[in-house]
Amino acid sequence: MSLDRHQPKHLQLRYILLDLIEATDEPDEPIPSERELAAHYGVARMTVRQAVESLVAEGRLFKVTGKGTFIAKPKLDLQARLTSFSEEMTRRGMRPGSAILEFGVVRATAHLARQLTCEPGDDLVHLKRLRLADDMPMAIDSTWLPHRLVPGMTAPTSSLFDDLEKRFSLVPDWGEDTIEAGTADAELAGLLGVRAGAPVLHIERHAYAGPVLVSYSVSFYRADRYKLWVPLARPLPSKRRRET
């Protein structure tokens, strides 16, 4: 099978491989070797390597030294909406889990005071967790809450949002996210089970219950397991004033 000579061959091969990936029901299936792909499509092995490496970089394929190249597990779409991690994983048919890394009352630093509109030195409840889905590490999440809103709070056994609603009548119903690209340092990489320097999604969130700022959180999600999904809508045009 030959490719269209009027289009870059590595891009054509990339889309062929994407079709193969999307048509495969099970992850971890091998794809044909570079030699087989080069012979089948009549291209140089360097062209095949360029197409394959681009998909490896995106997390659609992965390589095992001495064994070949395989189809990676599909990424989960990280939707920009105010739901708990447990709710999202349950919705996807996965079993959510958490390991509490830190929990206790801390004093607000100048940075945390700005984020939570309180005074430096005010008491905050700090919760740091390793978030799991089907026992696989997915994210590290650190959350701070004003202690005055959650007096006597204990470490949550499941969803933090559920605890806030049941114990303190706080129902976060809107929020703001700031999302950036980042890389995992040695500590973060060890917790997430990735290599140091691996890409992560760095998300900062302010969650509100009506007008009340309930929490500020900083999360790091594995970029090889997540992709960001954001619904968009075109804004309505502003009405022009009629001249009178």
Secondary structure as a PSIPRED ss2 file (coil, helix, strand):
# PSIPRED VFORMAT (PSIPRED V4.0)

   1 M C   1.000  0.000  0.000
   2 S C   1.000  0.000  0.000
   3 L C   1.000  0.000  0.000
   4 D C   1.000  0.000  0.000
   5 R C   1.000  0.000  0.000
   6 H C   1.000  0.000  0.000
   7 Q C   1.000  0.000  0.000
   8 P C   1.000  0.000  0.000
   9 K H   0.000  1.000  0.000
  10 H H   0.000  1.000  0.000
  11 L H   0.000  1.000  0.000
  12 Q H   0.000  1.000  0.000
  13 L H   0.000  1.000  0.000
  14 R H   0.000  1.000  0.000
  15 Y H   0.000  1.000  0.000
  16 I H   0.000  1.000  0.000
  17 L H   0.000  1.000  0.000
  18 L H   0.000  1.000  0.000
  19 D H   0.000  1.000  0.000
  20 L H   0.000  1.000  0.000
  21 I H   0.000  1.000  0.000
  22 E H   0.000  1.000  0.000
  23 A H   0.000  1.000  0.000
  24 T C   1.000  0.000  0.000
  25 D C   1.000  0.000  0.000
  26 E C   1.000  0.000  0.000
  27 P C   1.000  0.000  0.000
  28 D C   1.000  0.000  0.000
  29 E C   1.000  0.000  0.000
  30 P E   0.000  0.000  1.000
  31 I C   1.000  0.000  0.000
  32 P C   1.000  0.000  0.000
  33 S C   1.000  0.000  0.000
  34 E H   0.000  1.000  0.000
  35 R H   0.000  1.000  0.000
  36 E H   0.000  1.000  0.000
  37 L H   0.000  1.000  0.000
  38 A H   0.000  1.000  0.000
  39 A H   0.000  1.000  0.000
  40 H H   0.000  1.000  0.000
  41 Y H   0.000  1.000  0.000
  42 G C   1.000  0.000  0.000
  43 V C   1.000  0.000  0.000
  44 A C   1.000  0.000  0.000
  45 R H   0.000  1.000  0.000
  46 M H   0.000  1.000  0.000
  47 T H   0.000  1.000  0.000
  48 V H   0.000  1.000  0.000
  49 R H   0.000  1.000  0.000
  50 Q H   0.000  1.000  0.000
  51 A H   0.000  1.000  0.000
  52 V H   0.000  1.000  0.000
  53 E H   0.000  1.000  0.000
  54 S H   0.000  1.000  0.000
  55 L H   0.000  1.000  0.000
  56 V H   0.000  1.000  0.000
  57 A H   0.000  1.000  0.000
  58 E C   1.000  0.000  0.000
  59 G C   1.000  0.000  0.000
  60 R C   1.000  0.000  0.000
  61 L E   0.000  0.000  1.000
  62 F E   0.000  0.000  1.000
  63 K E   0.000  0.000  1.000
  64 V E   0.000  0.000  1.000
  65 T C   1.000  0.000  0.000
  66 G C   1.000  0.000  0.000
  67 K C   1.000  0.000  0.000
  68 G E   0.000  0.000  1.000
  69 T E   0.000  0.000  1.000
  70 F E   0.000  0.000  1.000
  71 I E   0.000  0.000  1.000
  72 A C   1.000  0.000  0.000
  73 K C   1.000  0.000  0.000
  74 P C   1.000  0.000  0.000
  75 K C   1.000  0.000  0.000
  76 L E   0.000  0.000  1.000
  77 D E   0.000  0.000  1.000
  78 L E   0.000  0.000  1.000
  79 Q E   0.000  0.000  1.000
  80 A C   1.000  0.000  0.000
  81 R C   1.000  0.000  0.000
  82 L C   1.000  0.000  0.000
  83 T C   1.000  0.000  0.000
  84 S C   1.000  0.000  0.000
  85 F H   0.000  1.000  0.000
  86 S H   0.000  1.000  0.000
  87 E H   0.000  1.000  0.000
  88 E H   0.000  1.000  0.000
  89 M H   0.000  1.000  0.000
  90 T H   0.000  1.000  0.000
  91 R H   0.000  1.000  0.000
  92 R C   1.000  0.000  0.000
  93 G C   1.000  0.000  0.000
  94 M C   1.000  0.000  0.000
  95 R C   1.000  0.000  0.000
  96 P E   0.000  0.000  1.000
  97 G E   0.000  0.000  1.000
  98 S E   0.000  0.000  1.000
  99 A E   0.000  0.000  1.000
 100 I E   0.000  0.000  1.000
 101 L E   0.000  0.000  1.000
 102 E E   0.000  0.000  1.000
 103 F E   0.000  0.000  1.000
 104 G E   0.000  0.000  1.000
 105 V E   0.000  0.000  1.000
 106 V E   0.000  0.000  1.000
 107 R E   0.000  0.000  1.000
 108 A C   1.000  0.000  0.000
 109 T C   1.000  0.000  0.000
 110 A H   0.000  1.000  0.000
 111 H H   0.000  1.000  0.000
 112 L H   0.000  1.000  0.000
 113 A H   0.000  1.000  0.000
 114 R H   0.000  1.000  0.000
 115 Q H   0.000  1.000  0.000
 116 L H   0.000  1.000  0.000
 117 T C   1.000  0.000  0.000
 118 C C   1.000  0.000  0.000
 119 E C   1.000  0.000  0.000
 120 P C   1.000  0.000  0.000
 121 G C   1.000  0.000  0.000
 122 D C   1.000  0.000  0.000
 123 D E   0.000  0.000  1.000
 124 L E   0.000  0.000  1.000
 125 V E   0.000  0.000  1.000
 126 H E   0.000  0.000  1.000
 127 L E   0.000  0.000  1.000
 128 K E   0.000  0.000  1.000
 129 R E   0.000  0.000  1.000
 130 L E   0.000  0.000  1.000
 131 R E   0.000  0.000  1.000
 132 L E   0.000  0.000  1.000
 133 A E   0.000  0.000  1.000
 134 D C   1.000  0.000  0.000
 135 D C   1.000  0.000  0.000
 136 M E   0.000  0.000  1.000
 137 P E   0.000  0.000  1.000
 138 M E   0.000  0.000  1.000
 139 A E   0.000  0.000  1.000
 140 I E   0.000  0.000  1.000
 141 D E   0.000  0.000  1.000
 142 S E   0.000  0.000  1.000
 143 T E   0.000  0.000  1.000
 144 W E   0.000  0.000  1.000
 145 L E   0.000  0.000  1.000
 146 P E   0.000  0.000  1.000
 147 H H   0.000  1.000  0.000
 148 R H   0.000  1.000  0.000
 149 L H   0.000  1.000  0.000
 150 V C   1.000  0.000  0.000
 151 P C   1.000  0.000  0.000
 152 G C   1.000  0.000  0.000
 153 M C   1.000  0.000  0.000
 154 T C   1.000  0.000  0.000
 155 A C   1.000  0.000  0.000
 156 P C   1.000  0.000  0.000
 157 T C   1.000  0.000  0.000
 158 S C   1.000  0.000  0.000
 159 S C   1.000  0.000  0.000
 160 L H   0.000  1.000  0.000
 161 F H   0.000  1.000  0.000
 162 D H   0.000  1.000  0.000
 163 D H   0.000  1.000  0.000
 164 L H   0.000  1.000  0.000
 165 E H   0.000  1.000  0.000
 166 K H   0.000  1.000  0.000
 167 R H   0.000  1.000  0.000
 168 F H   0.000  1.000  0.000
 169 S C   1.000  0.000  0.000
 170 L C   1.000  0.000  0.000
 171 V C   1.000  0.000  0.000
 172 P C   1.000  0.000  0.000
 173 D C   1.000  0.000  0.000
 174 W E   0.000  0.000  1.000
 175 G E   0.000  0.000  1.000
 176 E E   0.000  0.000  1.000
 177 D E   0.000  0.000  1.000
 178 T E   0.000  0.000  1.000
 179 I E   0.000  0.000  1.000
 180 E E   0.000  0.000  1.000
 181 A E   0.000  0.000  1.000
 182 G E   0.000  0.000  1.000
 183 T E   0.000  0.000  1.000
 184 A C   1.000  0.000  0.000
 185 D C   1.000  0.000  0.000
 186 A H   0.000  1.000  0.000
 187 E H   0.000  1.000  0.000
 188 L H   0.000  1.000  0.000
 189 A H   0.000  1.000  0.000
 190 G H   0.000  1.000  0.000
 191 L H   0.000  1.000  0.000
 192 L H   0.000  1.000  0.000
 193 G C   1.000  0.000  0.000
 194 V C   1.000  0.000  0.000
 195 R C   1.000  0.000  0.000
 196 A C   1.000  0.000  0.000
 197 G C   1.000  0.000  0.000
 198 A C   1.000  0.000  0.000
 199 P E   0.000  0.000  1.000
 200 V E   0.000  0.000  1.000
 201 L E   0.000  0.000  1.000
 202 H E   0.000  0.000  1.000
 203 I E   0.000  0.000  1.000
 204 E E   0.000  0.000  1.000
 205 R E   0.000  0.000  1.000
 206 H E   0.000  0.000  1.000
 207 A E   0.000  0.000  1.000
 208 Y E   0.000  0.000  1.000
 209 A E   0.000  0.000  1.000
 210 G C   1.000  0.000  0.000
 211 P C   1.000  0.000  0.000
 212 V E   0.000  0.000  1.000
 213 L E   0.000  0.000  1.000
 214 V E   0.000  0.000  1.000
 215 S E   0.000  0.000  1.000
 216 Y E   0.000  0.000  1.000
 217 S E   0.000  0.000  1.000
 218 V E   0.000  0.000  1.000
 219 S E   0.000  0.000  1.000
 220 F E   0.000  0.000  1.000
 221 Y E   0.000  0.000  1.000
 222 R E   0.000  0.000  1.000
 223 A C   1.000  0.000  0.000
 224 D C   1.000  0.000  0.000
 225 R C   1.000  0.000  0.000
 226 Y E   0.000  0.000  1.000
 227 K E   0.000  0.000  1.000
 228 L E   0.000  0.000  1.000
 229 W E   0.000  0.000  1.000
 230 V C   1.000  0.000  0.000
 231 P C   1.000  0.000  0.000
 232 L C   1.000  0.000  0.000
 233 A C   1.000  0.000  0.000
 234 R C   1.000  0.000  0.000
 235 P C   1.000  0.000  0.000
 236 L C   1.000  0.000  0.000
 237 P C   1.000  0.000  0.000
 238 S C   1.000  0.000  0.000
 239 K C   1.000  0.000  0.000
 240 R C   1.000  0.000  0.000
 241 R C   1.000  0.000  0.000
 242 R C   1.000  0.000  0.000
 243 E C   1.000  0.000  0.000
 244 T C   1.000  0.000  0.000
